């Protein structure tokens, strides 16, 4: 893999359709029959918590192969403080370039840029097997709980990484997912009609029906 072929840049409005197609193809039938991530991305771009300066695309020889974006959110600390943090995603790599190291390069680049902007920590839902390689650990290790999750429930999906060392020290609290990530299924269906038809499949390992 020749790193000289890889470029990172900010997404532009001219990229929107291609990026939404990339996200749709990457997530289709992965977590549910069909997917909603392309519509989530479409909605989040207009959300006040969206950070245009951290909305990246990745190209290989001029071809769009990946994207990542960030949103501002908070931790409601148990002592009454409100701790500003980031959340991340959707993040994806085009299907024919997955499991070749490109995802980690995109992730590490975008985290570096978020740190340069002075943000203190990133919390989100993901697989520790992949994201642990870029310094993420279980959010519980920082004393942060996932909103609406019952005590004792599996929280191994909830990950965190400090961008400023010690940023989450001395606090416990509840993380809040930005409201923009919650979309209506009917709106997803309506939006998806603007794309070429794809077959929805119920597959083993999907976590949503």
KANORMO-V975689 format. One record per residue. N is the residue number from 1. RES is the residue in three letters. OMEGA is omega as a letter, one per 40 degrees, with the letter a starting at -180 (999 if undefined). NEAR is the number of other C-alpha atoms within 12 Angstrom. Layout:
N & RES & OMEGA & NEAR
N & RES & OMEGA & NEAR
This chain:
1 & UNK & a & 12
2 & UNK & a & 11
3 & UNK & i & 15
4 & UNK & a & 11
5 & UNK & a & 16
6 & UNK & i & 24
7 & UNK & i & 24
8 & UNK & i & 31
9 & UNK & i & 26
10 & UNK & i & 28
11 & UNK & i & 28
12 & UNK & i & 18
13 & UNK & i & 16
14 & UNK & i & 11
15 & UNK & a & 23
16 & UNK & a & 24
17 & UNK & a & 21
18 & UNK & i & 24
19 & UNK & i & 38
20 & UNK & i & 41
21 & UNK & i & 35
22 & UNK & a & 34
23 & UNK & i & 38
24 & UNK & a & 41
25 & UNK & a & 31
26 & UNK & a & 29
27 & UNK & a & 30
28 & UNK & i & 30
29 & UNK & a & 26
30 & UNK & a & 26
31 & UNK & a & 23
32 & UNK & i & 22
33 & UNK & a & 24
34 & UNK & i & 30
35 & UNK & i & 36
36 & UNK & a & 37
37 & UNK & i & 39
38 & UNK & i & 38
39 & UNK & i & 38
40 & UNK & i & 34
41 & UNK & i & 39
42 & UNK & a & 31
43 & UNK & a & 28
44 & UNK & a & 30
45 & UNK & a & 29
46 & UNK & a & 17
47 & UNK & i & 21
48 & UNK & a & 16
49 & UNK & a & 27
50 & UNK & a & 29
51 & UNK & a & 28
52 & UNK & a & 24
53 & UNK & i & 23
54 & UNK & a & 37
55 & UNK & a & 37
56 & UNK & i & 38
57 & UNK & i & 44
58 & UNK & i & 38
59 & UNK & i & 29
60 & UNK & a & 24
61 & UNK & i & 15
62 & UNK & i & 15
63 & UNK & i & 21
64 & UNK & i & 34
65 & UNK & a & 37
66 & UNK & i & 48
67 & UNK & i & 46
68 & UNK & i & 43
69 & UNK & a & 41
70 & UNK & i & 42
71 & UNK & i & 39
72 & UNK & i & 35
73 & UNK & a & 32
74 & UNK & i & 32
75 & UNK & i & 38
76 & UNK & a & 24
77 & UNK & a & 26
78 & UNK & i & 17
79 & UNK & i & 13
80 & UNK & i & 12
81 & UNK & i & 16
82 & UNK & a & 19
83 & UNK & i & 30
84 & UNK & i & 26
85 & UNK & i & 37
86 & UNK & i & 37
87 & UNK & a & 41
88 & UNK & i & 40
89 & UNK & e & 40
90 & UNK & i & 38
91 & UNK & a & 43
92 & UNK & i & 40
93 & UNK & i & 37
94 & UNK & a & 31
95 & UNK & a & 22
96 & UNK & i & 17
97 & UNK & i & 22
98 & UNK & i & 19
99 & UNK & i & 14
100 & UNK & i & 16
101 & UNK & a & 21
102 & UNK & a & 34
103 & UNK & i & 31
104 & UNK & i & 28
105 & UNK & i & 34
106 & UNK & a & 37
107 & UNK & a & 38
108 & UNK & i & 27
109 & UNK & a & 29
110 & UNK & i & 35
111 & UNK & i & 39
112 & UNK & i & 24
113 & UNK & i & 26
114 & UNK & i & 34
115 & UNK & i & 24
116 & UNK & i & 16
117 & UNK & i & 17
118 & UNK & i & 19
119 & UNK & a & 32
120 & UNK & a & 31
121 & UNK & i & 42
122 & UNK & i & 48
123 & UNK & i & 45
124 & UNK & a & 41
125 & UNK & a & 30
126 & UNK & a & 27
127 & UNK & a & 19
128 & UNK & i & 22
129 & UNK & i & 16
130 & UNK & a & 22
131 & UNK & i & 30
132 & UNK & i & 22
133 & UNK & i & 17
134 & UNK & i & 27
135 & UNK & i & 25
136 & UNK & i & 32
137 & UNK & a & 31
138 & UNK & a & 30
139 & UNK & i & 33
140 & UNK & a & 28
141 & UNK & i & 22
142 & UNK & a & 31
143 & UNK & a & 24
144 & UNK & a & 36
145 & UNK & i & 36
146 & UNK & a & 34
147 & UNK & i & 22
148 & UNK & i & 13
149 & UNK & a & 17
150 & UNK & i & 10
151 & UNK & a & 11
152 & UNK & i & 11
153 & UNK & a & 14
154 & UNK & i & 13
155 & UNK & a & 26
156 & UNK & i & 24
157 & UNK & a & 26
158 & UNK & a & 36
159 & UNK & i & 36
160 & UNK & i & 41
161 & UNK & i & 41
162 & UNK & i & 31
163 & UNK & i & 28
164 & UNK & a & 20
165 & UNK & i & 15
166 & UNK & a & 13
167 & UNK & a & 23
168 & UNK & i & 33
169 & UNK & i & 18
170 & UNK & i & 16
171 & UNK & i & 24
172 & UNK & a & 25
173 & UNK & a & 28
174 & UNK & i & 31
175 & UNK & i & 39
176 & UNK & i & 31
177 & UNK & i & 30
178 & UNK & a & 29
179 & UNK & a & 20
180 & UNK & i & 27
181 & UNK & a & 32
182 & UNK & a & 18
183 & UNK & a & 23
184 & UNK & a & 17
185 & UNK & a & 19
186 & UNK & i & 12
187 & UNK & i & 18
188 & UNK & a & 25
189 & UNK & a & 23
190 & UNK & i & 14
191 & UNK & a & 27
192 & UNK & i & 28
193 & UNK & i & 13
194 & UNK & i & 17
195 & UNK & i & 20
196 & UNK & a & 11
197 & UNK & i & 15
198 & UNK & a & 18
199 & UNK & i & 15
200 & UNK & i & 22
201 & UNK & i & 18
202 & UNK & a & 18
203 & UNK & i & 17
204 & UNK & i & 13
205 & UNK & i & 13
206 & UNK & a & 18
207 & UNK & i & 14
208 & UNK & i & 16
209 & UNK & 999 & 17
